[in-house]
Amino acid sequence: RLTGLAVEQKVTSAIQYVSAERSITADAVQGHGERTLADYGLAPAVDGENYERKELNLLTAPAVPADADVLLVLSPRSDFPAQDAEKLRAWLAAGGRALFLLDVQARADAMPNLAGLLKTYGVEAGNRMVVEPDPNHAAYGNPLFLVPVQESHEILAPLQAKKYPILMPFAQPVAALELRRRALKIETLLRSTEISIAKQGTGEEVRMRREPGDPLGPFPLAVAV
């Protein structure tokens, strides 16, 4: 089922290292135009897996709660104020875990504070959209609906064991920065094919053919740090 697939991809894989001896909390960050698990149609499935689902408004919370197991940052539409970014930075530096889902179509403006937080961990979300000409990796014949290549990784093992495909509409590339801390280990989870193209623009306005200046794949689409 698509719902079950999405839950495993976006939630279970992000918290699989957390102890299951107690109720596991998944705190969805709010206050910056984020989507919710309900927006994705995932709330009932997450509840059915016995996760404790919470919301966290960083605009009013003095810090990330100590009992939070994983934070969900789901397609924010506006940048994090510097204070909110620092709250996330402090929590992650203390060993916290987070899942970031970024939507190039949802971002109306640049997000320097959120981008700076991601750069702390050696990654940068591109502002292009990936076009996939390979029909074996494009769903419904739409080169903007990617069925990415799954790399071998323990996070993806549950999906691969069940032979689940993953659908990523309107995907954007994620780049590992060359200048980053040596201790950081960045592993590609999902990528496009070698003939994919990164295009400027969003949605259906994107031209499907490669033009001068368009980078050629493969492009990482999801990474683990």
N, C-alpha and C positions, 0 to 999 in steps of 0.2 A: 504494500500500500504506500502511496505517496506520503501520507502523513507519517507513517512509521519510519520511512526512509529519512524524511526531513528531521525528525526528532533525533535519530541516530547521528545524522551528519552534523547537526548544529548544536546539539546539547550533549548527548551521551558521550561522544568522542571527546568533548571538551572537559568532562568531569570523570573520566574513567579511572584516573589515578587517585581520586579522592576516596577515602574510606567509606564503605557502605554499611558500617556498623551502627550508624545513626542516620537520622533524616538528613538528606542532602538538599541544601538550599541552592536555588538558582535565582539570583537577584537581577531583574531587568532594570537597567539604568533608565531613568526618565528625566525630563526637564530640558531636552534639546531637540524635541521633535522626533524622538525615537519611535519606532514601531514596537509593538508588543507581541508576545507569543500568540495572543488571540488574533492579532492581525494576520499572522501567518497560518492561522487555523491549527496551531500546535498545542494550545493550552490543554484541551482534553487529553491528548496523548501524553503530554508531560505529566499531568496529574495521574494518569493511569499507570505511569512508571514509578509512582510514589515519590516523586521529587516534590519538595516544598517550594512552591513558586511565590516569589515576592517581587515587589517593585521598590526601587531605590531612587529617590529624588536627590541628586547631589546638590541641588540649589538650596535645600533646607537641611540635609544631613551634615553634621559636623565632620564626619569621616565615613569611610566604608565600614559597615558593621564587622566586628571581629568574627562573628559566626557565619559570615558569608563564605560559601564554598567556591562559587564561580559567579562572575559577573557577566551579564549578557548585554552587549552594546549593539543594538539592532537598528542599523540604518539611520543614524542621527541626521537631521536635516539642517542643523545649525551647529556652529562650533561650540566647544566646551569653553566656558570662561576659565581664565588661568587658575582660579581657585579650585574648580572642579577637576581640571587636568592634574593638578598637584595631588588631589585626594586619590585619584586613580594611580598616579605615579608612586605615591608612598605605599599604597596597598600592594601593588605589584612588586615593588622593591622588597617588601617583607615576605614575599613568597606567594602572594595571591595569584589566582588564575582568572583569565578573562577570555571571552570569545567575542571578537569584533566582526560584525557583518557590515560592510560598507557598500553603499549604493551610489554609483556615479550619477544616476539620474535624480536622486533625492537631494543631492548637495547643490544648493543654490549658489553658494559662495565658497571661497577658500576657507579651509579650516586649519589655520596655522597651529593652534594649541593642540588639537587632536593629532595633527600630523607630527608635531614635535614629540608627542608622547610615543607614537609608533616608531619614530626615528630613534628614540632611546633604546628600542629593542631591535634596531637594525633593519626595519622594513619601511617601505613607502608605498602607498596606494596610488596607482597611476590615475590620470584624468582622461584616459582614453577608453574606448570600448573595444573588446576583442570580437573580431569577425572570424568565424570558423567555416572555411570553404569545404572541408572534408565532410561529405554526407554521412559518414559513419560516426561523426562526433557532433552532429547538428540535429536537434530534435525537430520533428514535424517539417523538415525541409527548410527551417529558418536558421540561417547562419549566425543569428544573434542569440539563439537558444542552444547553449553549449552543453554537450555531454562530455565532460572533460576526461582526460586520461588520468587514471588513478595510480599514483605511485605506491610502491610497497612500503607500508608504514603500519605500526601497530594501531594507530588511531583509526585507520581505514579497514583494519582486519575484519571487524564485524560485518561491514558492508560487503566486502569482497567475499567473505565466506558464504553469504546469502546471494551473491551475484547481483546485488542491487546496483543499478546505474544511478548517476547523480545528474540532476538538471540544474544548470546555472544560466538563467536568462539575463542578458545584458551584463555580462561579466566584465570586470576590469582587471588589468594585470597588477600583480603585487611584486615589487622589486626588493631584492635584498641589497642593502647598501654596501658598497665596497669598504667605506670607512665606518667601521663599527667595532664594538668591543670584541676582543678575541674570545672571551668566554661565551659569547652568544653562539648558539647552534641553531641555524635556520634550515629547516627541512621542507622541501616542497611536497605538498600533499596532492594537489590537483594542478594540472597544466593543460594548456591547449596543444594542438599539434604543430608540427614544423611548418605547415603552410598557412597557419593562422596569421591574421593581420591586426594590428592595433590602430584604430581609427579615432580621429577627433570627432566630437559630436556625441549625441545621445539618441537612443531609441531608433525608431524606424527611419529617421532622417539620415542615418549613417549610410554612406555609399559602400557597397559591398566589395567593389574591386580595389585592388591595391593601386595607390597613387604615389607619386614621388614624395618621399618624406615619411611614408607609412612604415613603421618597424615591422619586421617579420618575426614570427614565433620560432620556437615555442615560448609561451609566457606562463609563469607561475600564476595560478588563480587563487590558491589557498596555501598557506604555509603554517608550520608549527614552530614556535620559538621556545 
